[in-house]
Amino acid sequence: MKTKFALAAILLAATALPALADEGVVTLYSADGLHDGDPSWYGDQFAAFTEKTGIKIQFVEAGSSGVVDRLAKEKSNTQADVLVTLPPFMQKAAADGLLAAYTPDGADKIDARDKDADGRYYAMVNNYPNFIYNTEVLKEAPATYEDLLDPKFKQKLQYSTPGQAGDGTAMMLQAFHAFGSKEKGLDFLKKLQANNLGPSASTGKLTALVNKGELYVANGDMQMNTAQSTDNPNIKIFFPAGPDGKKTAFALPYYIALVNGGPNTENGKKLVDFLLSADAQKDISSVAKGFPVRTDVKPDDDNFKNLNAMLEGVEIWSPDWAKVLDSLKDDVAAYNQAISGN
């Protein structure tokens, strides 16, 4: 269930925010997912941050690409102070000069693989892309990617659009990996198009459609889908196997960064420090339903155990995000050509 903060995000997204400095305000542009659930991790942390600092958070929520696109359009009149989004869109923001180098408190507690070597962004919540299915309609999850081509899924399957949504882009990358090459992955996605209901800029909205049985299967990610499961009891996470019989996935973290030239940079630094603090990180598994990134945070709650149980038997691989970003435009163009049948 969305909180009043999410409603504020929708309203703010529709209007221009003032770019004037205000010592009592910080503006966060964020990919969706961390405000899901009741309570939500963002809701709790925003309240705690404001109570501690007196600084109010202006929150804008959109898809992973959407928040970066908005930041880029506002480059001459920057309005955000902090950015949270998924790869490769955070890497794109860094490459486009939208982020400022900053070393937050506790940066030494974050592994090198989870932060930019130049200090422009840091993993905040670790996460993995997955699929979900309706447990009332289907007795069991589709075992393989090939199973998703079954005609029974025609117009009952949907995934978020690669190049627009972080999870949709992740699904495309996962198809490339599972099938062993971009060409074979695109061939699968071309075949899958026969069952696809249509494009979707948002992954989060697909969950309710699966829960109601309007869709049987959709893509998603572990953090968001687990947080949504309380309000959507008919969904269940699964990882299909590729042609080699292996179930695979890769880390898809929510990264956080200080925006270059934001109106309230000092407040932005305080928010980055706060969300990466041990106190905030210790609630990530129990409240956000994700994985903390600090090496000194060792959760043992039931959610953490359940998340790890879901990954049993799943082989974790690591994309080269620099290469992903370099070829993303061409890969999305190739994907669009493949699904259009041209």
C-alpha positions in Angstrom: 0.0 0.0 0.0 1.4 3.4 -1.0 1.8 5.9 1.8 1.1 9.6 1.8 4.7 10.2 0.7 4.0 8.3 -2.5 0.9 10.4 -3.2 3.1 13.5 -2.7 5.5 12.1 -5.2 2.8 11.8 -7.8 1.8 15.3 -7.2 5.3 16.7 -7.3 6.1 14.8 -10.4 3.4 16.6 -12.3 4.7 20.1 -11.3 8.0 21.9 -11.5 9.8 22.1 -8.2 11.4 25.3 -7.1 15.2 25.3 -7.6 15.8 27.9 -4.9 18.0 26.9 -2.0 16.1 26.2 1.2 18.0 25.1 4.2 14.9 23.2 5.5 14.3 21.1 2.3 16.0 18.3 0.4 14.7 16.9 -2.9 15.0 13.2 -3.8 14.4 11.7 -7.2 13.9 8.0 -6.8 13.1 4.9 -8.8 10.0 3.2 -7.5 10.0 0.2 -5.2 11.3 1.4 -1.8 8.0 3.1 -0.9 6.0 -0.2 -1.3 4.6 -1.9 1.7 3.0 -0.5 4.9 5.2 0.4 6.7 7.6 1.2 3.9 11.4 1.7 4.4 11.3 5.1 2.7 8.3 6.2 4.8 10.1 5.2 8.1 13.4 6.7 7.1 12.0 10.0 5.8 10.1 10.5 9.1 13.2 9.6 11.1 15.4 11.9 9.0 13.1 14.9 9.3 12.8 14.3 13.1 16.5 14.2 13.5 17.5 17.1 11.2 14.3 19.2 10.8 14.8 18.9 7.0 11.7 18.0 5.0 12.0 15.7 2.0 10.5 16.5 -1.4 10.1 13.2 -3.0 9.6 12.4 -6.7 9.1 8.8 -7.8 9.2 7.4 -11.3 10.7 4.6 -13.3 14.5 4.0 -13.2 15.1 5.8 -16.6 12.4 8.4 -15.9 14.1 10.0 -12.9 17.4 10.2 -14.8 15.7 11.6 -17.9 14.0 14.3 -15.7 17.3 15.1 -14.1 19.0 15.5 -17.5 16.3 17.8 -18.8 16.7 20.0 -15.7 20.5 20.2 -16.0 20.5 23.9 -16.6 18.2 24.4 -13.6 18.9 21.5 -11.3 16.1 20.8 -8.9 17.1 17.5 -7.3 19.7 17.0 -4.6 19.8 13.2 -4.3 19.2 10.5 -6.9 18.3 6.9 -6.3 18.0 4.5 -9.3 19.0 1.2 -10.7 21.8 0.3 -13.1 22.6 1.0 -15.9 20.7 4.3 -15.4 22.8 5.4 -12.5 25.9 4.8 -14.6 24.4 6.8 -17.4 23.7 9.7 -15.0 27.4 9.6 -13.9 28.6 9.5 -17.5 26.4 12.5 -18.4 27.9 14.6 -15.6 24.8 14.7 -13.5 26.4 13.4 -10.3 28.8 14.9 -7.8 31.6 12.9 -6.2 31.0 12.5 -2.5 32.4 10.2 0.2 29.5 9.5 2.7 30.0 8.5 6.3 30.4 4.8 6.4 31.7 4.5 2.8 34.4 2.2 4.1 31.8 -0.3 5.2 30.6 -0.7 1.5 32.5 -3.2 -0.6 34.4 -1.8 -3.6 32.2 -3.8 -6.0 29.2 -1.9 -4.6 30.4 1.7 -5.2 31.8 3.8 -8.0 35.6 4.0 -8.0 35.2 7.8 -8.5 32.8 8.2 -5.6 29.8 9.3 -7.6 27.3 6.6 -6.5 27.0 3.8 -3.9 24.8 0.8 -3.6 22.1 1.4 -1.0 19.8 -1.7 -1.2 20.8 -4.8 -2.9 18.2 -6.6 -5.0 17.7 -9.2 -7.8 15.4 -9.3 -10.8 12.8 -12.1 -11.0 9.4 -13.1 -12.3 6.1 -13.5 -10.5 3.1 -15.7 -11.2 -0.5 -16.0 -9.9 -0.7 -19.0 -7.6 -4.5 -19.2 -7.9 -4.4 -19.6 -11.7 -1.2 -21.7 -12.0 -0.5 -24.7 -9.9 3.3 -24.2 -10.2 5.7 -21.6 -11.7 6.8 -22.0 -15.3 10.0 -24.0 -15.0 11.9 -22.5 -17.9 12.0 -19.5 -20.2 10.7 -21.7 -23.0 7.6 -22.5 -20.9 6.7 -18.8 -21.1 6.1 -19.3 -24.8 3.1 -21.6 -24.1 0.0 -20.3 -25.9 -1.9 -20.4 -22.6 0.1 -17.2 -21.7 -1.2 -15.3 -24.7 -2.1 -11.8 -23.5 -1.7 -13.1 -19.9 2.0 -12.2 -19.7 3.6 -8.7 -19.5 7.0 -7.3 -18.7 8.2 -3.7 -18.3 9.9 -2.2 -21.3 13.7 -2.5 -21.7 15.3 0.9 -21.9 12.5 2.6 -19.9 12.2 0.5 -16.7 15.1 -0.8 -14.7 13.5 -4.2 -14.3 12.6 -4.4 -17.9 16.2 -3.7 -18.9 17.3 -6.3 -16.4 15.0 -8.8 -18.0 16.6 -8.2 -21.4 20.1 -8.6 -20.0 19.0 -11.8 -18.2 17.6 -13.2 -21.5 21.0 -12.4 -23.2 22.8 -14.3 -20.4 20.3 -17.2 -20.0 20.4 -18.0 -23.8 24.1 -17.5 -24.1 24.2 -14.5 -26.5 22.4 -11.3 -27.5 21.2 -12.9 -30.7 19.6 -15.9 -29.0 18.2 -13.7 -26.3 16.6 -11.4 -28.8 15.2 -14.5 -30.7 13.5 -15.6 -27.5 12.1 -12.2 -26.8 10.8 -12.0 -30.4 8.9 -15.3 -29.8 7.7 -14.1 -26.4 6.1 -11.1 -28.0 3.3 -13.3 -29.2 2.2 -13.7 -25.5 3.1 -10.2 -24.3 0.1 -8.0 -23.5 2.1 -4.9 -24.4 4.7 -2.3 -23.3 4.7 -1.0 -19.7 6.9 1.8 -18.5 6.4 0.7 -14.9 7.2 -2.7 -13.3 5.4 -2.0 -10.0 1.9 -1.7 -11.5 2.2 -5.2 -13.0 2.0 -6.9 -9.5 -1.7 -6.0 -8.9 -2.6 -7.3 -12.4 -1.0 -10.6 -11.6 -2.6 -10.7 -8.2 -6.0 -10.3 -9.7 -5.4 -12.9 -12.4 -5.6 -10.4 -15.3 -2.0 -11.4 -15.9 -0.6 -14.9 -15.1 3.1 -13.9 -15.2 5.1 -10.7 -15.1 8.6 -9.6 -14.4 9.7 -7.8 -11.2 12.4 -7.8 -8.6 12.7 -9.4 -5.2 12.6 -6.3 -3.0 9.6 -4.8 -4.7 7.6 -8.0 -5.1 8.3 -9.1 -1.6 7.2 -5.7 -0.2 4.1 -5.9 -2.4 3.1 -9.4 -1.4 1.2 -8.4 1.8 -1.3 -6.5 -0.4 -1.0 -9.0 -3.2 -1.3 -12.4 -1.6 -1.7 -14.4 -4.9 1.7 -13.6 -6.3 4.9 -15.7 -5.9 8.4 -15.1 -7.0 10.2 -17.5 -9.4 13.4 -17.8 -11.5 13.0 -19.7 -14.7 15.8 -21.9 -16.0 17.6 -21.2 -19.3 18.3 -23.8 -22.0 21.3 -25.1 -20.0 18.9 -26.0 -17.1 20.4 -23.3 -14.8 18.5 -20.7 -12.9 20.5 -17.5 -12.9 20.1 -13.9 -11.7 22.3 -10.9 -11.0 22.5 -8.1 -8.4 20.4 -5.1 -9.3 21.0 -2.6 -6.5 19.3 0.6 -5.8 22.2 3.1 -6.0 22.2 6.4 -4.3 24.1 9.5 -5.4 24.5 13.2 -4.7 23.3 15.3 -7.6 25.7 17.7 -9.2 24.7 21.3 -8.6 21.6 20.6 -6.6 19.9 23.5 -4.8 20.5 22.1 -1.4 23.7 20.1 -1.6 24.6 20.1 2.1 21.1 18.7 2.9 21.6 16.2 0.1 24.8 15.0 1.8 23.0 14.6 5.1 20.3 12.5 3.4 22.9 10.2 1.7 24.7 9.8 5.0 21.5 9.0 6.7 20.2 6.4 4.3 23.6 4.6 4.2 23.9 4.7 8.0 23.9 1.4 10.0 20.7 2.4 11.7 18.9 2.8 8.3 20.6 -0.3 6.8 19.6 -2.6 9.6 15.9 -2.2 8.7 16.4 -2.9 4.9 15.6 -6.6 5.1 12.9 -6.4 7.8 11.1 -3.5 6.3 12.2 -2.9 2.7 12.5 -6.6 2.0 15.9 -6.1 0.4 19.5 -6.8 1.2 21.6 -4.3 3.2 25.0 -3.3 1.6 27.0 -2.4 4.7 29.4 -5.1 5.7 28.9 -4.3 9.4 25.1 -4.9 9.2 24.3 -8.6 9.8 20.5 -9.1 9.7 19.0 -12.3 11.1 15.3 -11.5 10.7 12.8 -13.8 9.0 12.6 -11.7 5.8 16.4 -11.9 5.4 16.2 -15.7 5.8 13.3 -16.0 3.3 15.1 -13.8 0.7 18.1 -16.0 0.9 16.0 -19.1 0.7 14.4 -17.8 -2.6 17.9 -17.6 -4.1 18.9 -21.2 -3.2 19.7 -23.0 -6.4 20.1 -19.7 -8.3 23.5 -19.0 -9.8 24.5 -15.3 -9.4 26.4 -13.6 -12.2 27.7 -10.1 -12.5 27.1 -7.8 -15.5 29.8 -5.4 -16.6 27.8 -2.2 -16.2 30.2 -0.1 -18.2 29.8 -2.4 -21.2 26.1 -2.6 -20.7 25.8 1.2 -20.8 28.1 1.4 -23.9 25.8 -0.9 -25.8 22.4 -0.1 -24.2 21.2 2.2 -27.0 22.0 -0.3 -29.7 20.6 -3.2 -27.6 17.3 -1.5 -27.0 17.1 -0.6 -30.7 17.8 -4.3 -31.6 15.1 -5.3 -29.1 12.5 -3.0 -30.6 13.4 -4.2 -34.0 13.1 -7.9 -32.9 9.7 -7.5 -31.3 8.3 -5.5 -34.1 9.0 -8.3 -36.5 11.1 -6.1 -38.9 
